[in-house]
Amino acid sequence: MATDRRASWLKGVLDLLVLSCLTEGESYGYAIAHTLDAAGLGHIKGGTLYPVLNRLEEAGLVRAEFRAAERGPGRRYYRLTDEGRATLRHQSAQWETFQDSVRRVLTTPGGER
């Protein structure tokens, strides 16, 4: 029986993906979740996404600002800090190296080229 491992894979890179969603400017949780879903990563529930955003804010990688709305509830908007951009660059490079290693093992017998 095959196990769908996407949820555990996503957990390992969700911080990186959220940071990446903020490279073009500020956004709010629902829009970030929609972007990830549209990219084929599936629906990310608020109970998964908002702890990530809070952790990134506490680490100084994003800044958050609450804005009241004219209609409906207000939203918390997030934007990358300079440290967040640097972290995204560094972790993206690490992810690329890791991804290349995984691909090499999956596509070549014994993982050697």
Helices and strands as residue ranges (DSSP letters): H 6-21, E 27-28, H 29-36, I 37-41, H 46-58, E 62-67, E 75-80, H 82-107, G 109-111
